Amino acid sequence: MTVALLAAACSAPENVPAPAPARTTGWITAPMVQGVERTSGGLVVTGLATPMGRVVLRGEGETAYATGATAQGRFQLRVQPPAADTLFVIEATDGQNVSPAPWSLLAPHDPGAPVALLAAGAATRRLDRAGALDVIDSDGHAVIASGRAPAGTVIPVSIGGREPVPARTGADGRWSVVLDAGAATAGEIVVGETRYAWPGPGNAASGVGLVLQPAPGGWMLARDLSPRSRQVSWFPNAG
């Protein structure tokens, strides 16, 4: 898990904009969620998919939502407020063919909780409004900070008073950076000129499934990646 997190963050920023998906014979492109809007009726999910293709979000049990993409490969899907915090699998379907996206969509029960895209071994991609910092991911060893800013921006990020690490924002407006693993406990994190009191990853044990709950200064998400590996993500309150 630590190696995967480090590798994912070291490859950031994602500075190559994704092309619009195109349909080819016998092949469908995995959908890409680009944004989420909160409404009184739940969430409106938007993104890219195979032109004229079908996009499906599958949750626990029989909970599922589906829509079609336009000829330009864009889709919009309305998701009702879930009765519990739900991790939706994102798929493109064409008859019996299914192409899952590498990311899953976190749709919280609490309308004030964060909405994000999650993938094993990758920095979390927050979708709701945030401040200078989107999220801190940790497995108890590696610590990754990530956020959004204008493309090409270089942002100094530091933890526990250590030397700042420069984070460069890619063309997609996102940045992520690996912080000092020796400071993988609670402490101050500085992003640019904004200071955050990170409560640390805690002592979340594996095997208890998905847990999203309020934490000092924001929200804490813990989820199992394997029987012995658990990732904890702290989402600071939007500021």
C-alpha positions as CSV (number, residue, x, y, z in Angstrom):
1,M,0.0,0.0,0.0
2,T,2.8,2.4,1.0
3,V,4.7,1.7,-2.3
4,A,1.5,2.2,-4.3
5,L,0.8,5.5,-2.6
6,L,4.3,6.7,-3.1
7,A,4.3,5.7,-6.8
8,A,1.0,7.3,-7.4
9,A,2.0,10.6,-5.8
10,C,5.4,10.7,-7.4
11,S,3.8,10.5,-10.8
12,A,1.6,13.6,-10.0
13,P,0.6,16.1,-11.1
14,E,-1.6,14.6,-13.8
15,N,-0.5,17.1,-16.4
16,V,-1.9,15.4,-19.5
17,P,-5.6,16.4,-20.1
18,A,-7.7,13.3,-20.9
19,P,-9.0,13.1,-24.4
20,A,-12.7,12.7,-25.0
21,P,-13.5,9.0,-25.1
22,A,-14.2,7.6,-28.5
23,R,-16.2,4.5,-29.5
24,T,-14.4,1.7,-31.4
25,T,-15.8,-1.6,-32.6
26,G,-15.9,-4.1,-29.7
27,W,-14.4,-1.7,-27.2
28,I,-16.0,0.7,-24.7
29,T,-14.1,3.3,-22.7
30,A,-14.3,3.5,-18.9
31,P,-16.3,6.6,-17.7
32,M,-14.5,9.5,-16.1
33,V,-16.3,11.5,-13.4
34,Q,-15.3,15.1,-13.7
35,G,-17.5,16.9,-11.2
36,V,-20.4,16.7,-8.7
37,E,-23.0,19.2,-7.8
38,R,-25.1,19.0,-4.6
39,T,-28.8,19.8,-4.9
40,S,-31.8,19.4,-2.7
41,G,-32.5,16.1,-4.5
42,G,-29.0,14.6,-4.0
43,L,-26.0,14.7,-6.3
44,V,-25.6,15.5,-10.0
45,V,-22.6,13.6,-11.4
46,T,-21.1,14.8,-14.6
47,G,-18.2,13.4,-16.8
48,L,-17.0,11.8,-20.0
49,A,-17.8,8.4,-21.4
50,T,-18.0,6.6,-24.8
51,P,-20.2,8.7,-27.1
52,M,-23.8,7.4,-27.0
53,G,-22.7,4.8,-24.4
54,R,-24.3,3.8,-21.2
55,V,-22.9,4.8,-17.7
56,V,-23.9,2.9,-14.6
57,L,-23.2,3.6,-10.9
58,R,-23.6,0.6,-8.7
59,G,-23.9,0.7,-4.9
60,E,-24.6,-1.8,-2.2
61,G,-27.3,-4.4,-2.9
62,E,-29.4,-3.5,-5.9
63,T,-28.8,0.3,-5.7
64,A,-27.9,1.5,-9.2
65,Y,-28.2,4.5,-11.4
66,A,-27.8,4.6,-15.2
67,T,-27.8,7.2,-18.0
68,G,-26.7,7.6,-21.6
69,A,-23.8,9.7,-22.9
70,T,-24.4,12.3,-25.6
71,A,-22.8,12.1,-29.1
72,Q,-20.0,14.3,-27.6
73,G,-19.3,11.7,-24.9
74,R,-20.7,13.7,-22.0
75,F,-23.0,12.4,-19.3
76,Q,-25.1,13.7,-16.4
77,L,-26.5,11.4,-13.7
78,R,-28.7,12.2,-10.8
79,V,-28.1,10.2,-7.6
80,Q,-30.6,10.4,-4.8
81,P,-29.4,11.0,-1.2
82,P,-28.1,7.6,0.0
83,A,-29.5,6.1,3.2
84,A,-25.9,5.3,4.3
85,D,-22.4,6.3,3.2
86,T,-22.0,4.5,-0.2
87,L,-19.1,3.7,-2.4
88,F,-20.4,3.5,-6.0
89,V,-18.6,1.5,-8.6
90,I,-18.5,3.4,-11.9
91,E,-19.0,1.4,-15.1
92,A,-19.6,1.7,-18.8
93,T,-21.8,-1.0,-20.3
94,D,-22.6,-2.1,-23.8
95,G,-24.7,-5.2,-23.9
96,Q,-22.7,-7.9,-22.0
97,N,-19.5,-5.8,-22.1
98,V,-18.6,-3.9,-19.0
99,S,-15.7,-1.5,-18.6
100,P,-15.2,-0.4,-14.9
101,A,-13.5,2.9,-14.1
102,P,-10.4,2.7,-11.8
103,W,-12.1,5.1,-9.4
104,S,-15.2,4.6,-7.1
105,L,-17.4,7.5,-6.1
106,L,-17.9,8.2,-2.4
107,A,-21.5,9.5,-1.9
108,P,-22.0,10.4,1.8
109,H,-25.3,10.2,3.7
110,D,-24.6,13.5,5.5
111,P,-25.0,16.4,3.0
112,G,-22.1,18.2,4.7
113,A,-19.7,15.3,4.3
114,P,-17.1,15.2,1.4
115,V,-17.7,13.7,-2.0
116,A,-14.7,12.1,-3.6
117,L,-13.2,9.6,-6.1
118,L,-11.3,6.8,-4.5
119,A,-8.8,4.3,-6.0
120,A,-6.5,1.9,-4.2
121,G,-3.0,3.2,-3.9
122,A,-3.8,6.6,-5.4
123,A,-4.3,10.1,-3.9
124,T,-8.0,10.7,-3.3
125,R,-9.6,13.2,-5.7
126,R,-12.0,15.4,-3.8
127,L,-15.0,16.7,-5.8
128,D,-16.8,19.0,-3.3
129,R,-15.7,22.5,-2.4
130,A,-12.5,22.8,-0.3
131,G,-9.8,25.3,0.6
132,A,-6.1,25.3,-0.2
133,L,-6.0,21.6,0.8
134,D,-8.3,18.9,-0.4
135,V,-7.3,15.8,1.5
136,I,-4.5,14.0,3.4
137,D,-4.2,10.3,2.6
138,S,-2.2,8.0,4.9
139,D,-1.7,4.3,5.5
140,G,0.2,5.0,8.7
141,H,3.5,5.2,6.8
142,A,3.2,7.2,3.6
143,V,1.5,10.6,3.8
144,I,0.1,12.3,0.6
145,A,-1.4,15.8,0.5
146,S,-3.4,16.8,-2.5
147,G,-5.6,19.7,-3.7
148,R,-6.6,21.9,-6.6
149,A,-5.2,25.2,-8.0
150,P,-4.8,26.9,-11.4
151,A,-2.7,24.8,-13.8
152,G,1.0,25.3,-13.6
153,T,0.9,26.7,-10.0
154,V,3.7,25.7,-7.7
155,I,2.6,25.4,-4.1
156,P,5.0,24.8,-1.1
157,V,3.6,22.1,1.2
158,S,5.2,21.1,4.6
159,I,4.4,18.9,7.5
160,G,5.6,19.2,11.1
161,G,7.9,22.2,10.5
162,R,10.0,20.3,7.9
163,E,11.3,21.8,4.7
164,P,8.5,22.6,2.3
165,V,8.0,20.3,-0.7
166,P,7.0,22.0,-4.0
167,A,3.8,20.7,-5.5
168,R,3.1,21.6,-9.2
169,T,-0.5,21.7,-10.4
170,G,-1.1,19.8,-13.6
171,A,-3.3,20.8,-16.6
172,D,-6.3,19.1,-14.9
173,G,-6.0,21.6,-12.0
174,R,-4.9,19.0,-9.4
175,W,-1.7,18.5,-7.5
176,S,-0.4,15.9,-5.0
177,V,2.8,15.4,-3.1
178,V,4.4,12.9,-0.8
179,L,5.3,14.3,2.6
180,D,7.9,13.2,5.1
181,A,6.9,9.7,6.2
182,G,8.6,10.2,9.5
183,A,5.9,12.7,10.3
184,A,3.0,10.3,9.8
185,T,1.3,11.3,12.9
186,A,-0.8,14.3,14.0
187,G,0.8,17.7,13.3
188,E,0.6,21.0,11.4
189,I,0.5,21.0,7.6
190,V,1.1,24.2,5.8
191,V,-0.1,24.6,2.2
192,G,1.1,27.9,0.7
193,E,0.2,30.3,3.5
194,T,-2.7,28.3,4.9
195,R,-2.1,26.2,8.1
196,Y,-4.0,23.0,9.0
197,A,-4.1,21.0,12.2
198,W,-4.0,17.4,10.8
199,P,-5.3,15.0,13.5
200,G,-3.3,12.1,12.1
201,P,-4.5,8.8,10.7
202,G,-5.5,7.4,14.1
203,N,-5.4,3.7,14.9
204,A,-8.1,2.5,12.5
205,A,-8.0,-1.3,12.4
206,S,-8.7,-3.2,9.1
207,G,-11.7,-5.4,8.7
208,V,-14.4,-2.9,9.7
209,G,-15.3,-1.7,6.2
210,L,-16.1,1.9,5.1
211,V,-16.2,4.4,8.0
212,L,-16.8,8.2,7.4
213,Q,-17.2,10.4,10.4
214,P,-16.6,13.9,11.7
215,A,-13.1,14.6,12.9
216,P,-11.2,17.6,14.3
217,G,-11.2,20.2,11.6
218,G,-13.1,18.2,9.1
219,W,-14.0,14.6,8.2
220,M,-12.2,11.3,8.4
221,L,-12.7,8.4,6.0
222,A,-11.2,4.9,6.7
223,R,-11.5,2.0,4.3
224,D,-10.0,-1.5,3.8
225,L,-7.7,-2.0,0.8
226,S,-6.9,-5.6,1.8
227,P,-7.3,-7.8,4.9
228,R,-4.2,-6.2,6.3
229,S,-4.1,-2.8,4.7
230,R,-6.3,0.3,5.5
231,Q,-6.2,3.8,4.1
232,V,-7.3,6.8,6.1
233,S,-8.2,10.1,4.5
234,W,-8.7,13.4,6.3
235,F,-10.8,16.1,4.5
236,P,-10.4,19.5,6.1
237,N,-13.5,21.7,6.3
238,A,-13.8,24.0,3.3
239,G,-12.4,27.4,4.0
